[in-house]
Every structure is written in C-alpha cells, then in structure tokens.
Amino acid sequence: MGNGLDSLLEGIPTSNCQGASPLLRVAGGVHMGAFGRFMVTITKCMPRFMVAAVARRYVAGKDISNAVAVMKRLSAEGACFTVDVLGEEISTLDEAQFFIDEYDRVLDAIVEHKLDANLSIKPTAFGLLIDEKIAYQNMERLLKNAANHGIFVRLDMEDHRVTQSTIDIVLAMHEKGLTNVGTVLQSRLLRTSEDIKSICAKLGGSADFRICKGVYLESEDIALTGYQQIVDALNSHITQMLDAGAYVGIASHDLPVIEHTLSELNDRGMMSSDTDPRENAGPSRTGKGPGYEFQMLLGVRGNVRRKLAKQGHRTRIYIPYGNQWYEYSMRRLDENPDVAMHIVKSIFMPWTNRR
C-alpha cells in the first residue's frame, strides 16, 4: 500500500510537454531509473483535460463552495478536515492579499457550515521570502481570526530555504499567546530529530506537529534519499514526538508507519482513552484527538482511513482547492518525479489506490 502523505499530488498528473528540468533528471536517475524518467515525460505531455479528469479525485474543486460540498459528503465517514488553498510561491506582496482574503472566506465557511475543519497555510504565500515582518503580520492576523472561532492553523513546511523560518513563526506566535498553530516536519531531513527536541523544549506538551516523509527532494548533505531510511526515520520521529507529550498528526499512508504508530499508541494506553493519558501531554483542544490523529490525502487510501475511523481513531483528510491546481501540479512533478508513478498506478491499477 505504501505511499506517504508527504505529497499533496500523489496520483495527480501534470502536462505541457516541457523538457525535464535538471532537478527532475537528477532525481529521476536516483529514484526512478529509465522507466520512471520516461513516465515523467509522458505524464507531462498529457493534455490538460486528462489532467483535470484525474485531478478531480485529489483536488476538491476551484472554490470554497466545492470544498464545502466535499467536506459535507465525507463527514458521514467520521472524518475531519484541514483546508488548503492551492497556490504558487508569490513574487510580490500584493499577491499575498489573495490568500489573506481567501482564508477569511474559508474561516467564514467553516463556521457557517459547522464543519470540523482547520486550516493549512504556506508561509511563502503570505510573503515570507519577500518581507518577513509583513508575512508575520499577515499570519498573525489570520491566527487571531481563527483563534476567535477555536480553529487550528497548520503551517505547511516547504523546502529547506524556509525550514527554520517556519519553525520560528510557530514559536513567535506561541510567545504571543496564539497557541492555535503548529507546523509540519519532514522526516527525510537530517535536522528533524533536533528540531523536534528544540520545539518540544520550548513548547512542551503544547507542541503540535504534522510529521510526514517530505515531498521536496533535497540534496544528500541535508536529507535522506532511500525509501526505507525515510520510513525508519519517520517511525523514530513519531516515537520521539509521543514521548515528548506533543500532539502528533501522523501523515502517512504507509502500512509500516501506521502499524508502528498503533503499536506505540497501544503501549501508552492512548488507543483506549478519550483523553490523552500521557503525564506530559498538553491541554486538550477543540477539534483534536487524544494526543494524536491520522491524516490522509483526499482521494487516497480511503479504505484504510475508514478502517481507522471505525476503530475509533481520529482521521483527518487534507482538502486542497483553488484555481491554481494546475500550476501547483507542474511544480510538484518537477520537485518529485516519483509522483509520476502514482499517476500511472491510479490510471492503470486503480485498485491499488482506492478511495
């Protein structure tokens, strides 16, 4: 079954027949081989209507009304949600206003429709790489608005350029009393264990993570590259977070990771309780599980998610939407050509990736 929840676009194709970038060619050589590189080329040549046909499974639609409809339908399966407005890294601060306004609409929709949902935001979309001070102000405003409605905000982790900056935002907001925020950490990065230790030392049980394998292909001097290495690291990081009393969002579809997590939860008595039994755990939060939850992508491994939900585990579905789904898909394919193999599987072997 195993493909982690570290790529929003597992199974979403892209197209326009562009030549593969140097990063794509290098990554393909390391991770996919000749057949994989061939499939990347074929995938990028797919016409846009074919891209749209496949993407409907993985992207909720073009606007918030589409996302609301999807969440209402899936609420019947016992799931909760995190909503992500798709978009590329902005080049001017004026572009950040779109995300500020759109996330206000998302908050209004969550409240109006009484949805069990929180937010995922990309710090670069709020201007982090252009003007940190203004980006902080933009995100602080959103966090305050969300806090007024008891809604949690997750800062998505992007590439290594902003790893520390993203962590710093979370710590700064907690210092201001805005504790409704946490970040994502990527297990492929060599620094992640130290990041967990540092964040938990400062926030204690209030630390709140989404832990995933990581979609960005980074250089070997800062990241692991082998599948088993990354899975082993992910399992180790889950254990480390649970030991530290942190809230842990396990963002993976990999059976070895899920099985490891269930074993760790069982050892701590966390599977049989509605409250977090760990002595070092943080306070309970509205819309959260008893110290943990399983997180999965829209349209991916729904059979596994439903099984976990029936067993009493809190399960969260990542709900992406927006007009920029195509551009985002193109960038994701260049960053991680392994996605092309998921596309092929979803088209020709759909039973391997059931809803």
N, C-alpha and C positions, 0 to 999 in steps of 0.2 A: 504493500500500500504506500510505501513511504516517500512522501514529498512534503517538506516542511512548510509551515505557514510563514515563510520569510519572503515570499514573493506574491505581491498582490495579483500578479498576472500569470499564475500557473494556469496554462491552458488558454490564455488569451493571445491570439495571433496578431501579427502586425504585417504591414505591407508597404511597398512602393518601389521594390527592386533596387534599393540603394546598395552600393557595394558595402561589404562588411568593413567596419572600422578597424584600425589596428588593435584596439582593445578586444573587439569581437574575435578577430583572428587568433590573437594570443590565447584568449580564454577558451576559444573553441579547441585549440590544439591541446590545451592542458586537460580539459574536462570532457570533451565530446568526441574527439577524433574526426576522421574524414567524413564519416556518415553524418555526424552531428553538424559539421560545418555546412555540408550540403543541404541539410534540412533547414538550417537558418536561412540560407539563400533562397530556398523555395518558399519558405514562410514569408519572407519579406517581399516576395513577388505576388502574394495573394491579392486579388482585387479587394477594394475596400468593403464591398457588400458582403464578401465572405468573412472578412474580419468582424463586421458588425453582427453577422449571424451567430458566430461563435461567442463573441463578447457578451451577448445578452445573458448568457449563463452566469457570467462573473461580474458584470457591472450592472448596478440597479437601474440605470437609465441616465437621462440627460439632466434631470432637475429633481428638486427635493420631493415633488409630488410623486415621482416614480419611486424614489427611495422609501417614502412613507408607505406606499402600496405594498412594496416587497416586505417591509418590516411587519406590517399588519398580517400579511399572509403567513409569515414564518413564526409569528408569535404563538400560533397554535401548536408549534412543535416544542414549546418550552424554552425558546432561545431568547437571549437579549442581544444587544447590538452595539457596535461602535461605528459611527458615520464618518466617512472621509470624503471631502470634496477634492476631486482629482484636479491636478494642475501641475504645470511645469515650474521649475525654479524661476522666479521673477527677475527681470532685468532693471526695473525701475520701481521706486517706492509707490508710485501711483498705481501700479498693478496690485499692490497689496490690498488696496481698498476693496477690490472684488472679493477677496477671501474674507475680509472683515465683515462685509455686508452679507455674504453668503452664509457664513457661520451664524450670524444673527438670525437668519431665516431658518437655519437648521434647528437652533435652540427653540425658536418660536414653534416650529412644527412638532418637536419632541414634546413640548409642554402641552400644546393644543390637543394632540392626539394621544396623550398619556402613554407614550412609548417608553419601554425600558431600554434606554439607549444613552450612550455617552458620545464624546467627540474624539476624533483623531485629527491632529493638525501637523503640518510640516512647517517647522520654524523658518525655512528658507522662503516659504510662500508669504511670510509676514515680514520679510526684509532682512533676515539675519545676516546674509552675506553682503548686504549693502550698507546698512546702518544699524548696528546692534542696539543702540539706545532706542531708536524708534521701533525696532522689532520687539523689544521688551515691552514698550508701552502698548503696542498693538495686542500682544499676547496677554498682558496683564488685564487689559480691558475685557477681553473675551473671557478670561478666567473668572473675573469678578461677576460678569453676567451669568456665567454657568453656575458659579457657586450660589448665587441667589436662588437658583432653581434646584440646587442639590445635584448638579450634573458634573461628572468627572471628565477631565480633558487629558488625553494621552498625547505626548509629544512624540511623533514618529521619528525614528532615527534614520538619518540619511547617510551619505558617505563620510569617510574619515575626516573630511575638512571641518565638519561641524559636530563631531562626536563630543568633544569636551564642551563646546559652547552650548549644546543641547542639555547636557547634564547640569551645567552652570545655571541655566534658566530655571530648571526644576528646583535647585537648591535655593536660588534667589527668591522664587515665588513662595516657597515654604517659609523662608525667613520673614516674608511679608504677611504671613498668616493664610496664604492661599494654598491650602493643603489638598485641594481637589485636582492635583496634577501629578503625573508620573511620566516616566519615559520608557522607551524601548531600548534594550541592549541586544547586541548581536553576538552570538556565541562563536562565530568564526574569527572575531577579532581577538588578538592575543592579550589585549588590555582588559578584557571584560571581567575577569575574576577580581582584579584590583579595583575596577570601577564599582562592582557590587560591594566590595568591602568598604570603600570610601563613602559611597552613598549611604549605606546602612549605618556606618559610624556616625554620620551627621543627622540622619533622619530616624534611625531606629526602626520601630515597627510601622512608622508612617511611610516608609519607603514602599513604592508601588511600581512594579515592573511588568512589562511585557517582554518575555525572553523568546527569541527566535534564532534560527540559524544565521540569517542575514542574507539579503539579496545582492548586495553590492560586492562585486569581485575586486578585492583589494590585493595589493602586492604581497608576496610571501613573507616579506620582512615585518608585516604588521598583522597578517591573517593566516589562518589555517586554510588549506585548499582541498584536502581529502574528505570525502563524504563521512567515513567512519570517524575520522578525527573530529569533525564538527559535531556529529551526533554525540560522541563521548563528551565533548566539551559542554554541549547543551545539557546533557543529563547532570553533569557535575555542577553547572551553574544553577539548575533548578534546586538541587540539594542544598547548595550554598545559600540561596535566597530563602528557602524554607527554614533552614537552621537559624537565619538571622531574624526571623519573625516578620519578614516582608510579605506584602501581598504579591502573589505571583500569577500572572496571566501566561499560561503555557500555550505558546503559539506554534503548534506543530501538528501535522497530520501523520507523522511517522509513528508506526506502531511501537518500535523500541522506546521512543520517548514517552509515549502515553503509558506504556506498561511500567516504565521506570517511575514515572510520576505517581501512578496509582499505588505502587509499592511504597514509595516514600510517604504518601499521604496516609496510607494504612498504618505504617509504623508510628506515625504521630497521632493517630486517632482522629484524623481530620475528615475522614470519609463518612463517619457515623455520627457527626455532630452538626447541628445548625449554626453553631458558633465556633469560633476558632479556639481550640484548646491550648495552643502554644502560650506559654507564660510570657514570652517576649513579643507577642503579636501586638499590632497596632489596634486602634479603635475600629469598630465595625463602621461601614459606610453604606449609605443608601445605594442600592443597585449593585452591590458587590456580594461575592460569595463568602464562605467562612475561611478566608485567607487565601483562596485560590479560585481559578476558573480556567476552563479550556476555551481556547479561541481558534476559530477556523474561518476560512475564506468563504464568501458567498459562492455557492455552486460547486464546492469541493468537499468530498468525503462526508456528505450529509448523512450517510448511513452510520458512520462512526459517531458523528455528533449526536444524532438522535439516540443512539445506544447509550452514550454517556449521560445524556439528559434523563433518560428513563431510569438510569442507575442513581439519579439524584444529584449529579454534578451540574454546576452552573456552566452553561455553554454560551459563548458569545460569537456572533457572526460579524465579520468585517464587511460593511456595506459601503462600497465606493460608488460614486456617481459623478456626473459632470460632463460638460461639452468637450473637455479636453482628454477624453479617454483614449483617443487615437494617438495623440502626441505622446501621452504618457506611456502607451504600449510600445511605441517605437523606441523610446528611451530605455525602457525596461529590457527590451530584447537586446539592445546594444550592450547594456550593463551585464546581462546574464543570459548568454545564449542557451543555457540549459532549458530555458523556458520553451524553446522550440520543440524539444522532445515531449513536453507536456501537451503541447498543441497537437502533435501527431497522435499521441495516445488518446486525447479527448475526441479526436475526429474518427480515428480508425479502431480504437479499442475503448469505447465509452464506458463499458462495464468496469474498467479499472479506476474510474473517477466518478462514481455515482453521486448524485445529489444526496 
